[in-house]
């Protein structure tokens, strides 16, 4: 992730959208995966495809010989891919917060390629500010994209996936949903909502042959903190905390999005993929520590908890 241009609000615990599980990728396919050379090309539907992780997923899928429908608010950055992969790549403009537009876009995608195999709910942005600083309009606009956008896409594609009896929906979450972090609380809240929705969706669709995976990701070198950032008006009382967060943030090391794409390509080849995966060293360590701390607190207060019946 790139830090915001305003250094005084650069701040908080991890915000992102995906990272690799290891530093290297094996030369041979993962156990149980199907080499691209011996399988039919898949059809991907990727939201937020013009930049960052969405762009990396799109490029990796095309490189593997698959077909991709890449959607974004601004598809101008996708013109190069459209020219290079004519007949295999379709760029469509879409604001995922517009439910009617989402359904129309999915119908267009299916009319062109006939089916959908991998759906990547990746579109998102960042709302940065302390809880007290954020306006109602900012919160609603943020969740319209980061949470409701994924809901609308999932609803739009499911009739097609159920009819096919197959498909894989990837919900690109964040390690930021593991706990509340100062100044990115609403980003984490949206990702936590996405996380729970994905879990429910996995249970509801398993009987139809549809797989769902939550990708709980670490930090990446993307434009999320420039083109995808909304800042709040600062309250002076939070200045000391903001300074502390800025120092922590300055020490973070982001990862090349291509690394995340490598892992996702292996993930979608698995015959029995996980319903949840934490990607990247930072994300794995952070989530593991949070889980351990939560377990310790859970046990510590067991007697009081059980008084509730």
PyMOL commands that set and color helices and strands:
alter all, ss='L'
color gray80, all
select helices_A, chain A and resi 7-9+36-38+52-63+76-84+99-113+131-133+136-164+175-177+185-208+236-250+257-269+281-300+302-306
alter helices_A, ss='H'
color red, helices_A
select strands_A, chain A and resi 43-47+67-72+89-93+118-121+126-128+167-172+210-217+229-231+276-279
alter strands_A, ss='S'
color yellow, strands_A
deselect
rebuild
show_as cartoon
